[in-house]
Amino acid sequence: MVVAGQLAGMAERVLGSALPIGIRAWDGSVAGPQDGTVLVIRSRDALRRLVWSPNELGLARAYVSGELDVGCGWGSMIIHAAKHYGVHA
């Protein structure tokens, strides 16, 4: 089984429901919905950071090192505005 599928399976067992976000892993595998929020895990190191420090510290270390693709949503808003309202950005 590929990495994203394994991670999604573990997350769904913990949550007790279907995964609400997509996962894309360093091996190119994907799982869960890909048309909304997608967690991109770029390396094994990022996963290790998140597992060993499952809090803001692990997330921050993975983000700062470039191992994890986190955004605020402004890019999606601009893309939506450009497609539907003719905005140039």
Number of C-alpha atoms within 10 A of each C-alpha: 6 12 19 23 17 13 16 21 16 13 14 14 11 9 11 9 9 13 17 14 15 18 22 22 21 15 13 12 14 21 21 19 14 13 8 11 15 18 18 19 24 18 15 14 14 21 20 13 19 20 12 10 14 12 11 10 13 17 19 16 16 23 16 9 10 14 20 21 13 15 8 7 9 9 11 12 11 15 15 13 14 13 11 9 10 10 11 9 8
